[in-house]
Amino acid sequence: MDRSDRFTRDLLQKLADLEQSTRAAAAQYERTDAASGREIAATAGDSRLLNL
């Protein structure tokens, strides 16, 4: 395996790691956002708002 092959392999691995981290962060944001929305709706007393 030459240098360019190693570089390409390493770059692809870093991109895959970045994609995985981004997806995990987005999923965490979605969970937090939905939980916050439910909490706000519950304190507002309008049960229609609970269907997020």
FILUM-872626 format. One record per residue (C-alpha): y, z, x; residue number from 0. Coordinates in nm, 3 decimals, m for minus. Layout:
<atoms>
ATOM        py        pz        px     i
ATOM         Y         Z         X   NUM
...
</atoms>
This chain:
<atoms>
ATOM        py        pz        px     i
ATOM     0.000     0.000     0.000     0
ATOM     0.332    m0.101     0.152     1
ATOM     0.673     0.062     0.124     2
ATOM     0.789    m0.145    m0.171     3
ATOM     0.472    m0.063    m0.367     4
ATOM     0.519     0.309    m0.297     5
ATOM     0.886     0.288    m0.392     6
ATOM     0.801     0.113    m0.720     7
ATOM     0.525     0.362    m0.798     8
ATOM     0.751     0.659    m0.722     9
ATOM     1.035     0.514    m0.925    10
ATOM     0.809     0.451    m1.224    11
ATOM     0.683     0.810    m1.201    12
ATOM     1.038     0.946    m1.191    13
ATOM     1.131     0.733    m1.493    14
ATOM     0.826     0.859    m1.682    15
ATOM     0.920     1.218    m1.596    16
ATOM     1.276     1.157    m1.713    17
ATOM     1.152     1.005    m2.039    18
ATOM     0.922     1.303    m2.100    19
ATOM     1.203     1.550    m2.031    20
ATOM     1.440     1.361    m2.259    21
ATOM     1.187     1.353    m2.542    22
ATOM     1.120     1.725    m2.503    23
ATOM     1.493     1.804    m2.507    24
ATOM     1.545     1.587    m2.816    25
ATOM     1.256     1.757    m2.996    26
ATOM     1.396     2.101    m2.911    27
ATOM     1.738     1.994    m3.038    28
ATOM     1.585     1.868    m3.364    29
ATOM     1.400     2.197    m3.418    30
ATOM     1.710     2.403    m3.343    31
ATOM     1.932     2.184    m3.560    32
ATOM     1.692     2.201    m3.855    33
ATOM     1.655     2.579    m3.820    34
ATOM     2.032     2.621    m3.809    35
ATOM     2.071     2.403    m4.116    36
ATOM     1.816     2.609    m4.309    37
ATOM     1.987     2.931    m4.206    38
ATOM     2.329     2.803    m4.315    39
ATOM     2.189     2.678    m4.644    40
ATOM     2.013     3.008    m4.710    41
ATOM     2.331     3.207    m4.654    42
ATOM     2.529     2.966    m4.873    43
ATOM     2.288     3.033    m5.161    44
ATOM     2.240     2.669    m5.262    45
ATOM     1.866     2.600    m5.263    46
ATOM     1.925     2.223    m5.278    47
ATOM     2.055     2.242    m4.920    48
ATOM     1.725     2.382    m4.798    49
ATOM     1.558     2.041    m4.823    50
ATOM     1.665     1.917    m4.478    51
</atoms>
